[in-house]
Amino acid sequence: MKFITATIAAFAIASAASAGNPVFEAPVEVEVMEEEMVEPVGSSAGGWIVPVLAVLAIAAAVAASDDDD
C-alpha cells in the first residue's frame, strides 16, 4: 500500500513540477527597410532651354504684330 501511495505522490509531484514550463518562442527579427539612393537621370543644364524658347517665341510674336503704318 505504501508503494502505491508513493507512486501516486511521485506522479503528482512530477506533473505539478512540469506544469509551469515556459513555451519556447522564437525571437522576433526586426525587418530593416533600406532606401535606395536614386540618381538623377540627366543633368539640369537643359532646364533653361524651354523658358528661353518660350520668351523668344513671345518676342517674335510681339515683333511680328507691330505695324508702323
CHARMM internal coordinates of N, CA and C (Angstrom, degrees):
IC EDIT
DIST 1 N 1 CA 1.4359
DIST 1 CA 1 C 1.5261
ANGL 1 N 1 CA 1 C 110.47
DIST 1 C 2 N 1.3409
ANGL 1 CA 1 C 2 N 116.67
DIHE 1 N 1 CA 1 C 2 N -37.80
DIST 2 N 2 CA 1.4519
ANGL 1 C 2 N 2 CA 120.14
DIHE 1 CA 1 C 2 N 2 CA 178.48
DIST 2 CA 2 C 1.5298
ANGL 2 N 2 CA 2 C 110.50
DIHE 1 C 2 N 2 CA 2 C -64.62
DIST 2 C 3 N 1.3402
ANGL 2 CA 2 C 3 N 116.35
DIHE 2 N 2 CA 2 C 3 N -33.77
DIST 3 N 3 CA 1.4548
ANGL 2 C 3 N 3 CA 120.60
DIHE 2 CA 2 C 3 N 3 CA -179.49
DIST 3 CA 3 C 1.5281
ANGL 3 N 3 CA 3 C 110.59
DIHE 2 C 3 N 3 CA 3 C -65.42
DIST 3 C 4 N 1.3085
ANGL 3 CA 3 C 4 N 118.00
DIHE 3 N 3 CA 3 C 4 N -42.38
DIST 4 N 4 CA 1.4643
ANGL 3 C 4 N 4 CA 122.58
DIHE 3 CA 3 C 4 N 4 CA 179.92
DIST 4 CA 4 C 1.5324
ANGL 4 N 4 CA 4 C 109.81
DIHE 3 C 4 N 4 CA 4 C -66.52
DIST 4 C 5 N 1.3062
ANGL 4 CA 4 C 5 N 117.17
DIHE 4 N 4 CA 4 C 5 N -42.36
DIST 5 N 5 CA 1.4599
ANGL 4 C 5 N 5 CA 121.19
DIHE 4 CA 4 C 5 N 5 CA 179.77
DIST 5 CA 5 C 1.5320
ANGL 5 N 5 CA 5 C 110.69
DIHE 4 C 5 N 5 CA 5 C -65.48
DIST 5 C 6 N 1.3137
ANGL 5 CA 5 C 6 N 117.03
DIHE 5 N 5 CA 5 C 6 N -39.94
DIST 6 N 6 CA 1.4604
ANGL 5 C 6 N 6 CA 121.64
DIHE 5 CA 5 C 6 N 6 CA 178.99
DIST 6 CA 6 C 1.5242
ANGL 6 N 6 CA 6 C 110.59
DIHE 5 C 6 N 6 CA 6 C -67.35
DIST 6 C 7 N 1.3173
ANGL 6 CA 6 C 7 N 117.28
DIHE 6 N 6 CA 6 C 7 N -37.69
DIST 7 N 7 CA 1.4641
ANGL 6 C 7 N 7 CA 121.38
DIHE 6 CA 6 C 7 N 7 CA 179.04
DIST 7 CA 7 C 1.5285
ANGL 7 N 7 CA 7 C 110.80
DIHE 6 C 7 N 7 CA 7 C -67.26
DIST 7 C 8 N 1.3049
ANGL 7 CA 7 C 8 N 116.12
DIHE 7 N 7 CA 7 C 8 N -44.55
DIST 8 N 8 CA 1.4705
ANGL 7 C 8 N 8 CA 120.25
DIHE 7 CA 7 C 8 N 8 CA 178.94
DIST 8 CA 8 C 1.5389
ANGL 8 N 8 CA 8 C 109.96
DIHE 7 C 8 N 8 CA 8 C -63.41
DIST 8 C 9 N 1.3160
ANGL 8 CA 8 C 9 N 117.17
DIHE 8 N 8 CA 8 C 9 N -40.95
DIST 9 N 9 CA 1.4615
ANGL 8 C 9 N 9 CA 121.13
DIHE 8 CA 8 C 9 N 9 CA 179.21
DIST 9 CA 9 C 1.5296
ANGL 9 N 9 CA 9 C 110.69
DIHE 8 C 9 N 9 CA 9 C -65.82
DIST 9 C 10 N 1.3223
ANGL 9 CA 9 C 10 N 117.68
DIHE 9 N 9 CA 9 C 10 N -38.11
DIST 10 N 10 CA 1.4618
ANGL 9 C 10 N 10 CA 121.59
DIHE 9 CA 9 C 10 N 10 CA 179.42
DIST 10 CA 10 C 1.5261
ANGL 10 N 10 CA 10 C 110.63
DIHE 9 C 10 N 10 CA 10 C -65.62
DIST 10 C 11 N 1.3486
ANGL 10 CA 10 C 11 N 116.39
DIHE 10 N 10 CA 10 C 11 N -42.42
DIST 11 N 11 CA 1.4729
ANGL 10 C 11 N 11 CA 119.58
DIHE 10 CA 10 C 11 N 11 CA 177.72
DIST 11 CA 11 C 1.5283
ANGL 11 N 11 CA 11 C 111.37
DIHE 10 C 11 N 11 CA 11 C -65.88
DIST 11 C 12 N 1.3100
ANGL 11 CA 11 C 12 N 116.99
DIHE 11 N 11 CA 11 C 12 N -37.65
DIST 12 N 12 CA 1.4654
ANGL 11 C 12 N 12 CA 120.92
DIHE 11 CA 11 C 12 N 12 CA 179.75
DIST 12 CA 12 C 1.5264
ANGL 12 N 12 CA 12 C 110.52
DIHE 11 C 12 N 12 CA 12 C -66.34
DIST 12 C 13 N 1.3118
ANGL 12 CA 12 C 13 N 117.19
DIHE 12 N 12 CA 12 C 13 N -41.58
DIST 13 N 13 CA 1.4652
ANGL 12 C 13 N 13 CA 120.42
DIHE 12 CA 12 C 13 N 13 CA 179.64
DIST 13 CA 13 C 1.5268
ANGL 13 N 13 CA 13 C 110.40
DIHE 12 C 13 N 13 CA 13 C -69.25
DIST 13 C 14 N 1.3270
ANGL 13 CA 13 C 14 N 117.16
DIHE 13 N 13 CA 13 C 14 N -40.24
DIST 14 N 14 CA 1.4667
ANGL 13 C 14 N 14 CA 120.64
DIHE 13 CA 13 C 14 N 14 CA -179.22
DIST 14 CA 14 C 1.5238
ANGL 14 N 14 CA 14 C 111.12
DIHE 13 C 14 N 14 CA 14 C -66.62
DIST 14 C 15 N 1.3296
ANGL 14 CA 14 C 15 N 117.60
DIHE 14 N 14 CA 14 C 15 N -39.63
DIST 15 N 15 CA 1.4644
ANGL 14 C 15 N 15 CA 119.12
DIHE 14 CA 14 C 15 N 15 CA -179.00
DIST 15 CA 15 C 1.5266
ANGL 15 N 15 CA 15 C 110.78
DIHE 14 C 15 N 15 CA 15 C -73.31
DIST 15 C 16 N 1.3283
ANGL 15 CA 15 C 16 N 117.09
DIHE 15 N 15 CA 15 C 16 N -32.99
DIST 16 N 16 CA 1.4590
ANGL 15 C 16 N 16 CA 120.22
DIHE 15 CA 15 C 16 N 16 CA 178.51
DIST 16 CA 16 C 1.5193
ANGL 16 N 16 CA 16 C 110.49
DIHE 15 C 16 N 16 CA 16 C -71.67
DIST 16 C 17 N 1.3162
ANGL 16 CA 16 C 17 N 117.42
DIHE 16 N 16 CA 16 C 17 N -33.18
DIST 17 N 17 CA 1.4582
ANGL 16 C 17 N 17 CA 120.80
DIHE 16 CA 16 C 17 N 17 CA -179.23
DIST 17 CA 17 C 1.5235
ANGL 17 N 17 CA 17 C 111.40
DIHE 16 C 17 N 17 CA 17 C -72.14
DIST 17 C 18 N 1.3273
ANGL 17 CA 17 C 18 N 116.90
DIHE 17 N 17 CA 17 C 18 N -31.54
DIST 18 N 18 CA 1.4623
ANGL 17 C 18 N 18 CA 119.15
DIHE 17 CA 17 C 18 N 18 CA -178.59
DIST 18 CA 18 C 1.5239
ANGL 18 N 18 CA 18 C 112.66
DIHE 17 C 18 N 18 CA 18 C -93.47
DIST 18 C 19 N 1.3207
ANGL 18 CA 18 C 19 N 118.19
DIHE 18 N 18 CA 18 C 19 N -0.33
DIST 19 N 19 CA 1.4617
ANGL 18 C 19 N 19 CA 120.42
DIHE 18 CA 18 C 19 N 19 CA -176.62
DIST 19 CA 19 C 1.5214
ANGL 19 N 19 CA 19 C 112.40
DIHE 18 C 19 N 19 CA 19 C -71.34
DIST 19 C 20 N 1.3245
ANGL 19 CA 19 C 20 N 118.45
DIHE 19 N 19 CA 19 C 20 N -27.92
DIST 20 N 20 CA 1.4556
ANGL 19 C 20 N 20 CA 119.68
DIHE 19 CA 19 C 20 N 20 CA -175.47
DIST 20 CA 20 C 1.5099
ANGL 20 N 20 CA 20 C 114.29
DIHE 19 C 20 N 20 CA 20 C -104.30
DIST 20 C 21 N 1.3304
ANGL 20 CA 20 C 21 N 118.85
DIHE 20 N 20 CA 20 C 21 N 20.18
DIST 21 N 21 CA 1.4617
ANGL 20 C 21 N 21 CA 120.51
DIHE 20 CA 20 C 21 N 21 CA -179.86
DIST 21 CA 21 C 1.5230
ANGL 21 N 21 CA 21 C 109.91
DIHE 20 C 21 N 21 CA 21 C -66.07
DIST 21 C 22 N 1.3155
ANGL 21 CA 21 C 22 N 117.16
DIHE 21 N 21 CA 21 C 22 N 135.47
DIST 22 N 22 CA 1.4713
ANGL 21 C 22 N 22 CA 119.27
DIHE 21 CA 21 C 22 N 22 CA -179.96
DIST 22 CA 22 C 1.5199
ANGL 22 N 22 CA 22 C 111.19
DIHE 21 C 22 N 22 CA 22 C -71.78
DIST 22 C 23 N 1.2966
ANGL 22 CA 22 C 23 N 115.23
DIHE 22 N 22 CA 22 C 23 N 150.64
DIST 23 N 23 CA 1.4617
ANGL 22 C 23 N 23 CA 121.84
DIHE 22 CA 22 C 23 N 23 CA 178.04
DIST 23 CA 23 C 1.5243
ANGL 23 N 23 CA 23 C 107.44
DIHE 22 C 23 N 23 CA 23 C -89.60
DIST 23 C 24 N 1.3281
ANGL 23 CA 23 C 24 N 115.62
DIHE 23 N 23 CA 23 C 24 N 135.12
DIST 24 N 24 CA 1.4670
ANGL 23 C 24 N 24 CA 119.74
DIHE 23 CA 23 C 24 N 24 CA -179.95
DIST 24 CA 24 C 1.5195
ANGL 24 N 24 CA 24 C 109.53
DIHE 23 C 24 N 24 CA 24 C -71.36
DIST 24 C 25 N 1.3306
ANGL 24 CA 24 C 25 N 115.02
DIHE 24 N 24 CA 24 C 25 N 128.39
DIST 25 N 25 CA 1.4537
ANGL 24 C 25 N 25 CA 121.09
DIHE 24 CA 24 C 25 N 25 CA 174.73
DIST 25 CA 25 C 1.5163
ANGL 25 N 25 CA 25 C 108.22
DIHE 24 C 25 N 25 CA 25 C -121.89
DIST 25 C 26 N 1.3135
ANGL 25 CA 25 C 26 N 115.53
DIHE 25 N 25 CA 25 C 26 N 129.43
DIST 26 N 26 CA 1.4600
ANGL 25 C 26 N 26 CA 119.95
DIHE 25 CA 25 C 26 N 26 CA -179.61
DIST 26 CA 26 C 1.5183
ANGL 26 N 26 CA 26 C 109.75
DIHE 25 C 26 N 26 CA 26 C -66.40
DIST 26 C 27 N 1.3222
ANGL 26 CA 26 C 27 N 117.92
DIHE 26 N 26 CA 26 C 27 N 142.39
DIST 27 N 27 CA 1.4702
ANGL 26 C 27 N 27 CA 119.74
DIHE 26 CA 26 C 27 N 27 CA 178.72
DIST 27 CA 27 C 1.5287
ANGL 27 N 27 CA 27 C 110.47
DIHE 26 C 27 N 27 CA 27 C -65.59
DIST 27 C 28 N 1.3104
ANGL 27 CA 27 C 28 N 115.13
DIHE 27 N 27 CA 27 C 28 N 144.72
DIST 28 N 28 CA 1.4568
ANGL 27 C 28 N 28 CA 120.77
DIHE 27 CA 27 C 28 N 28 CA -178.45
DIST 28 CA 28 C 1.5217
ANGL 28 N 28 CA 28 C 108.70
DIHE 27 C 28 N 28 CA 28 C -82.29
DIST 28 C 29 N 1.3441
ANGL 28 CA 28 C 29 N 115.35
DIHE 28 N 28 CA 28 C 29 N 128.96
DIST 29 N 29 CA 1.4583
ANGL 28 C 29 N 29 CA 120.23
DIHE 28 CA 28 C 29 N 29 CA 178.06
DIST 29 CA 29 C 1.5223
ANGL 29 N 29 CA 29 C 108.92
DIHE 28 C 29 N 29 CA 29 C -92.41
DIST 29 C 30 N 1.3016
ANGL 29 CA 29 C 30 N 115.43
DIHE 29 N 29 CA 29 C 30 N 132.68
DIST 30 N 30 CA 1.4593
ANGL 29 C 30 N 30 CA 120.68
DIHE 29 CA 29 C 30 N 30 CA 179.90
DIST 30 CA 30 C 1.5212
ANGL 30 N 30 CA 30 C 108.61
DIHE 29 C 30 N 30 CA 30 C -82.87
DIST 30 C 31 N 1.3231
ANGL 30 CA 30 C 31 N 115.76
DIHE 30 N 30 CA 30 C 31 N 127.03
DIST 31 N 31 CA 1.4623
ANGL 30 C 31 N 31 CA 120.34
DIHE 30 CA 30 C 31 N 31 CA -179.84
DIST 31 CA 31 C 1.5288
ANGL 31 N 31 CA 31 C 108.96
DIHE 30 C 31 N 31 CA 31 C -84.07
DIST 31 C 32 N 1.3130
ANGL 31 CA 31 C 32 N 115.48
DIHE 31 N 31 CA 31 C 32 N 125.28
DIST 32 N 32 CA 1.4572
ANGL 31 C 32 N 32 CA 120.68
DIHE 31 CA 31 C 32 N 32 CA -177.72
DIST 32 CA 32 C 1.5207
ANGL 32 N 32 CA 32 C 108.37
DIHE 31 C 32 N 32 CA 32 C -106.21
DIST 32 C 33 N 1.3288
ANGL 32 CA 32 C 33 N 115.20
DIHE 32 N 32 CA 32 C 33 N 123.25
DIST 33 N 33 CA 1.4546
ANGL 32 C 33 N 33 CA 120.13
DIHE 32 CA 32 C 33 N 33 CA 178.30
DIST 33 CA 33 C 1.5296
ANGL 33 N 33 CA 33 C 108.00
DIHE 32 C 33 N 33 CA 33 C -96.76
DIST 33 C 34 N 1.3150
ANGL 33 CA 33 C 34 N 116.07
DIHE 33 N 33 CA 33 C 34 N 125.39
DIST 34 N 34 CA 1.4536
ANGL 33 C 34 N 34 CA 120.06
DIHE 33 CA 33 C 34 N 34 CA 179.58
DIST 34 CA 34 C 1.5248
ANGL 34 N 34 CA 34 C 109.01
DIHE 33 C 34 N 34 CA 34 C -101.59
DIST 34 C 35 N 1.3167
ANGL 34 CA 34 C 35 N 115.58
DIHE 34 N 34 CA 34 C 35 N 132.95
DIST 35 N 35 CA 1.4599
ANGL 34 C 35 N 35 CA 119.79
DIHE 34 CA 34 C 35 N 35 CA 176.90
DIST 35 CA 35 C 1.5173
ANGL 35 N 35 CA 35 C 108.71
DIHE 34 C 35 N 35 CA 35 C -88.57
DIST 35 C 36 N 1.3144
ANGL 35 CA 35 C 36 N 114.78
DIHE 35 N 35 CA 35 C 36 N 134.65
DIST 36 N 36 CA 1.4493
ANGL 35 C 36 N 36 CA 119.61
DIHE 35 CA 35 C 36 N 36 CA 176.94
DIST 36 CA 36 C 1.5222
ANGL 36 N 36 CA 36 C 108.34
DIHE 35 C 36 N 36 CA 36 C -91.21
DIST 36 C 37 N 1.3033
ANGL 36 CA 36 C 37 N 115.55
DIHE 36 N 36 CA 36 C 37 N 135.85
DIST 37 N 37 CA 1.4522
ANGL 36 C 37 N 37 CA 120.03
DIHE 36 CA 36 C 37 N 37 CA 177.55
DIST 37 CA 37 C 1.5183
ANGL 37 N 37 CA 37 C 108.54
DIHE 36 C 37 N 37 CA 37 C -77.53
DIST 37 C 38 N 1.3265
ANGL 37 CA 37 C 38 N 115.87
DIHE 37 N 37 CA 37 C 38 N 122.97
DIST 38 N 38 CA 1.4523
ANGL 37 C 38 N 38 CA 120.84
DIHE 37 CA 37 C 38 N 38 CA -179.23
DIST 38 CA 38 C 1.5218
ANGL 38 N 38 CA 38 C 108.32
DIHE 37 C 38 N 38 CA 38 C -95.81
DIST 38 C 39 N 1.3169
ANGL 38 CA 38 C 39 N 115.20
DIHE 38 N 38 CA 38 C 39 N 120.30
DIST 39 N 39 CA 1.4567
ANGL 38 C 39 N 39 CA 119.43
DIHE 38 CA 38 C 39 N 39 CA 179.13
DIST 39 CA 39 C 1.5210
ANGL 39 N 39 CA 39 C 109.08
DIHE 38 C 39 N 39 CA 39 C -87.25
DIST 39 C 40 N 1.3133
ANGL 39 CA 39 C 40 N 117.72
DIHE 39 N 39 CA 39 C 40 N 145.39
DIST 40 N 40 CA 1.4581
ANGL 39 C 40 N 40 CA 119.19
DIHE 39 CA 39 C 40 N 40 CA 178.90
DIST 40 CA 40 C 1.5255
ANGL 40 N 40 CA 40 C 111.21
DIHE 39 C 40 N 40 CA 40 C -63.17
DIST 40 C 41 N 1.3238
ANGL 40 CA 40 C 41 N 114.74
DIHE 40 N 40 CA 40 C 41 N 145.93
DIST 41 N 41 CA 1.4648
ANGL 40 C 41 N 41 CA 120.07
DIHE 40 CA 40 C 41 N 41 CA -176.67
DIST 41 CA 41 C 1.5180
ANGL 41 N 41 CA 41 C 110.48
DIHE 40 C 41 N 41 CA 41 C -69.67
DIST 41 C 42 N 1.2888
ANGL 41 CA 41 C 42 N 117.12
DIHE 41 N 41 CA 41 C 42 N -44.95
DIST 42 N 42 CA 1.4596
ANGL 41 C 42 N 42 CA 120.61
DIHE 41 CA 41 C 42 N 42 CA -179.58
DIST 42 CA 42 C 1.5136
ANGL 42 N 42 CA 42 C 109.91
DIHE 41 C 42 N 42 CA 42 C -136.18
DIST 42 C 43 N 1.3147
ANGL 42 CA 42 C 43 N 114.84
DIHE 42 N 42 CA 42 C 43 N 177.40
DIST 43 N 43 CA 1.4584
ANGL 42 C 43 N 43 CA 117.97
DIHE 42 CA 42 C 43 N 43 CA 178.14
DIST 43 CA 43 C 1.5217
ANGL 43 N 43 CA 43 C 109.45
DIHE 42 C 43 N 43 CA 43 C -82.25
DIST 43 C 44 N 1.3102
ANGL 43 CA 43 C 44 N 116.72
DIHE 43 N 43 CA 43 C 44 N 161.42
DIST 44 N 44 CA 1.4551
ANGL 43 C 44 N 44 CA 120.46
DIHE 43 CA 43 C 44 N 44 CA -179.81
DIST 44 CA 44 C 1.5222
ANGL 44 N 44 CA 44 C 111.49
DIHE 43 C 44 N 44 CA 44 C -92.79
DIST 44 C 45 N 1.3188
ANGL 44 CA 44 C 45 N 117.59
DIHE 44 N 44 CA 44 C 45 N 12.48
DIST 45 N 45 CA 1.4598
ANGL 44 C 45 N 45 CA 120.71
DIHE 44 CA 44 C 45 N 45 CA -179.24
DIST 45 CA 45 C 1.5276
ANGL 45 N 45 CA 45 C 110.95
DIHE 44 C 45 N 45 CA 45 C -66.46
DIST 45 C 46 N 1.3205
ANGL 45 CA 45 C 46 N 118.11
DIHE 45 N 45 CA 45 C 46 N -27.20
DIST 46 N 46 CA 1.4556
ANGL 45 C 46 N 46 CA 120.78
DIHE 45 CA 45 C 46 N 46 CA -179.94
DIST 46 CA 46 C 1.5152
ANGL 46 N 46 CA 46 C 113.33
DIHE 45 C 46 N 46 CA 46 C -83.74
DIST 46 C 47 N 1.3170
ANGL 46 CA 46 C 47 N 118.23
DIHE 46 N 46 CA 46 C 47 N 0.94
DIST 47 N 47 CA 1.4486
ANGL 46 C 47 N 47 CA 122.12
DIHE 46 CA 46 C 47 N 47 CA -177.92
DIST 47 CA 47 C 1.5125
ANGL 47 N 47 CA 47 C 114.09
DIHE 46 C 47 N 47 CA 47 C -71.00
DIST 47 C 48 N 1.2983
ANGL 47 CA 47 C 48 N 118.51
DIHE 47 N 47 CA 47 C 48 N -14.56
DIST 48 N 48 CA 1.4585
ANGL 47 C 48 N 48 CA 121.07
DIHE 47 CA 47 C 48 N 48 CA -179.59
DIST 48 CA 48 C 1.5264
ANGL 48 N 48 CA 48 C 112.03
DIHE 47 C 48 N 48 CA 48 C -93.85
DIST 48 C 49 N 1.3187
ANGL 48 CA 48 C 49 N 118.48
DIHE 48 N 48 CA 48 C 49 N -10.45
DIST 49 N 49 CA 1.4685
ANGL 48 C 49 N 49 CA 121.43
DIHE 48 CA 48 C 49 N 49 CA -175.71
DIST 49 CA 49 C 1.5265
ANGL 49 N 49 CA 49 C 111.58
DIHE 48 C 49 N 49 CA 49 C -68.21
DIST 49 C 50 N 1.3166
ANGL 49 CA 49 C 50 N 118.15
DIHE 49 N 49 CA 49 C 50 N -45.14
DIST 50 N 50 CA 1.4699
ANGL 49 C 50 N 50 CA 121.44
DIHE 49 CA 49 C 50 N 50 CA -176.91
DIST 50 CA 50 C 1.5311
ANGL 50 N 50 CA 50 C 111.29
DIHE 49 C 50 N 50 CA 50 C -63.23
DIST 50 C 51 N 1.3352
ANGL 50 CA 50 C 51 N 119.87
DIHE 50 N 50 CA 50 C 51 N -47.02
DIST 51 N 51 CA 1.4704
ANGL 50 C 51 N 51 CA 117.84
DIHE 50 CA 50 C 51 N 51 CA 177.66
DIST 51 CA 51 C 1.5340
ANGL 51 N 51 CA 51 C 113.63
DIHE 50 C 51 N 51 CA 51 C -62.58
DIST 51 C 52 N 1.3236
ANGL 51 CA 51 C 52 N 117.21
DIHE 51 N 51 CA 51 C 52 N -37.32
DIST 52 N 52 CA 1.4686
ANGL 51 C 52 N 52 CA 119.95
DIHE 51 CA 51 C 52 N 52 CA 179.10
DIST 52 CA 52 C 1.5180
ANGL 52 N 52 CA 52 C 110.10
DIHE 51 C 52 N 52 CA 52 C -65.58
DIST 52 C 53 N 1.3344
ANGL 52 CA 52 C 53 N 117.20
DIHE 52 N 52 CA 52 C 53 N -41.45
DIST 53 N 53 CA 1.4667
ANGL 52 C 53 N 53 CA 120.07
DIHE 52 CA 52 C 53 N 53 CA 177.85
DIST 53 CA 53 C 1.5264
ANGL 53 N 53 CA 53 C 111.20
DIHE 52 C 53 N 53 CA 53 C -64.66
DIST 53 C 54 N 1.3326
ANGL 53 CA 53 C 54 N 116.96
DIHE 53 N 53 CA 53 C 54 N -36.37
DIST 54 N 54 CA 1.4624
ANGL 53 C 54 N 54 CA 119.96
DIHE 53 CA 53 C 54 N 54 CA 178.04
DIST 54 CA 54 C 1.5229
ANGL 54 N 54 CA 54 C 110.67
DIHE 53 C 54 N 54 CA 54 C -65.82
DIST 54 C 55 N 1.3265
ANGL 54 CA 54 C 55 N 117.67
DIHE 54 N 54 CA 54 C 55 N -42.34
DIST 55 N 55 CA 1.4702
ANGL 54 C 55 N 55 CA 121.02
DIHE 54 CA 54 C 55 N 55 CA 178.47
DIST 55 CA 55 C 1.5214
ANGL 55 N 55 CA 55 C 110.59
DIHE 54 C 55 N 55 CA 55 C -64.75
DIST 55 C 56 N 1.3279
ANGL 55 CA 55 C 56 N 117.20
DIHE 55 N 55 CA 55 C 56 N -41.18
DIST 56 N 56 CA 1.4730
ANGL 55 C 56 N 56 CA 120.19
DIHE 55 CA 55 C 56 N 56 CA 177.77
DIST 56 CA 56 C 1.5272
ANGL 56 N 56 CA 56 C 111.58
DIHE 55 C 56 N 56 CA 56 C -63.90
DIST 56 C 57 N 1.3460
ANGL 56 CA 56 C 57 N 116.78
DIHE 56 N 56 CA 56 C 57 N -39.23
DIST 57 N 57 CA 1.4644
ANGL 56 C 57 N 57 CA 119.49
DIHE 56 CA 56 C 57 N 57 CA 179.30
DIST 57 CA 57 C 1.5237
ANGL 57 N 57 CA 57 C 110.73
DIHE 56 C 57 N 57 CA 57 C -66.77
DIST 57 C 58 N 1.3181
ANGL 57 CA 57 C 58 N 118.01
DIHE 57 N 57 CA 57 C 58 N -39.93
DIST 58 N 58 CA 1.4716
ANGL 57 C 58 N 58 CA 121.01
DIHE 57 CA 57 C 58 N 58 CA 178.09
DIST 58 CA 58 C 1.5313
ANGL 58 N 58 CA 58 C 109.82
DIHE 57 C 58 N 58 CA 58 C -66.60
DIST 58 C 59 N 1.3433
ANGL 58 CA 58 C 59 N 116.27
DIHE 58 N 58 CA 58 C 59 N -41.87
DIST 59 N 59 CA 1.4670
ANGL 58 C 59 N 59 CA 119.81
DIHE 58 CA 58 C 59 N 59 CA 179.19
DIST 59 CA 59 C 1.5241
ANGL 59 N 59 CA 59 C 111.08
DIHE 58 C 59 N 59 CA 59 C -63.85
DIST 59 C 60 N 1.3335
ANGL 59 CA 59 C 60 N 117.64
DIHE 59 N 59 CA 59 C 60 N -39.20
DIST 60 N 60 CA 1.4517
ANGL 59 C 60 N 60 CA 120.51
DIHE 59 CA 59 C 60 N 60 CA 178.04
DIST 60 CA 60 C 1.5250
ANGL 60 N 60 CA 60 C 111.30
DIHE 59 C 60 N 60 CA 60 C -67.16
DIST 60 C 61 N 1.3241
ANGL 60 CA 60 C 61 N 116.45
DIHE 60 N 60 CA 60 C 61 N -37.46
DIST 61 N 61 CA 1.4704
ANGL 60 C 61 N 61 CA 118.81
DIHE 60 CA 60 C 61 N 61 CA 179.01
DIST 61 CA 61 C 1.5241
ANGL 61 N 61 CA 61 C 110.97
DIHE 60 C 61 N 61 CA 61 C -68.53
DIST 61 C 62 N 1.3240
ANGL 61 CA 61 C 62 N 117.64
DIHE 61 N 61 CA 61 C 62 N -38.35
DIST 62 N 62 CA 1.4627
ANGL 61 C 62 N 62 CA 120.75
DIHE 61 CA 61 C 62 N 62 CA 178.42
DIST 62 CA 62 C 1.5209
ANGL 62 N 62 CA 62 C 110.56
DIHE 61 C 62 N 62 CA 62 C -68.73
DIST 62 C 63 N 1.3345
ANGL 62 CA 62 C 63 N 117.66
DIHE 62 N 62 CA 62 C 63 N -40.11
DIST 63 N 63 CA 1.4580
ANGL 62 C 63 N 63 CA 121.20
DIHE 62 CA 62 C 63 N 63 CA -179.80
DIST 63 CA 63 C 1.5098
ANGL 63 N 63 CA 63 C 111.64
DIHE 62 C 63 N 63 CA 63 C -67.97
DIST 63 C 64 N 1.3263
ANGL 63 CA 63 C 64 N 117.20
DIHE 63 N 63 CA 63 C 64 N -34.42
DIST 64 N 64 CA 1.4565
ANGL 63 C 64 N 64 CA 120.45
DIHE 63 CA 63 C 64 N 64 CA -179.83
DIST 64 CA 64 C 1.5095
ANGL 64 N 64 CA 64 C 111.78
DIHE 63 C 64 N 64 CA 64 C -73.30
DIST 64 C 65 N 1.3134
ANGL 64 CA 64 C 65 N 118.18
DIHE 64 N 64 CA 64 C 65 N -26.53
DIST 65 N 65 CA 1.4545
ANGL 64 C 65 N 65 CA 120.49
DIHE 64 CA 64 C 65 N 65 CA -177.84
DIST 65 CA 65 C 1.5313
ANGL 65 N 65 CA 65 C 112.74
DIHE 64 C 65 N 65 CA 65 C -87.66
DIST 65 C 66 N 1.3182
ANGL 65 CA 65 C 66 N 118.25
DIHE 65 N 65 CA 65 C 66 N -4.32
DIST 66 N 66 CA 1.4660
ANGL 65 C 66 N 66 CA 121.21
DIHE 65 CA 65 C 66 N 66 CA 177.23
DIST 66 CA 66 C 1.5185
ANGL 66 N 66 CA 66 C 108.95
DIHE 65 C 66 N 66 CA 66 C -79.19
DIST 66 C 67 N 1.2826
ANGL 66 CA 66 C 67 N 115.29
DIHE 66 N 66 CA 66 C 67 N 115.57
DIST 67 N 67 CA 1.4625
ANGL 66 C 67 N 67 CA 120.48
DIHE 66 CA 66 C 67 N 67 CA 175.14
DIST 67 CA 67 C 1.5277
ANGL 67 N 67 CA 67 C 107.56
DIHE 66 C 67 N 67 CA 67 C -116.78
DIST 67 C 68 N 1.3099
ANGL 67 CA 67 C 68 N 116.06
DIHE 67 N 67 CA 67 C 68 N 123.62
DIST 68 N 68 CA 1.4613
ANGL 67 C 68 N 68 CA 119.68
DIHE 67 CA 67 C 68 N 68 CA -179.95
DIST 68 CA 68 C 1.5166
ANGL 68 N 68 CA 68 C 110.10
DIHE 67 C 68 N 68 CA 68 C -102.43
DIST 68 C 69 N 1.2652
ANGL 68 CA 68 C 69 N 119.08
DIHE 68 N 68 CA 68 C 69 N 49.47
DIST 69 N 69 CA 1.4575
ANGL 68 C 69 N 69 CA 121.24
DIHE 68 CA 68 C 69 N 69 CA -179.75
DIST 69 CA 69 C 1.4749
ANGL 69 N 69 CA 69 C 111.56
DIHE 68 C 69 N 69 CA 69 C -84.02
END
COOR INIT
IC SEED 1 N 1 CA 1 C
IC BUILD
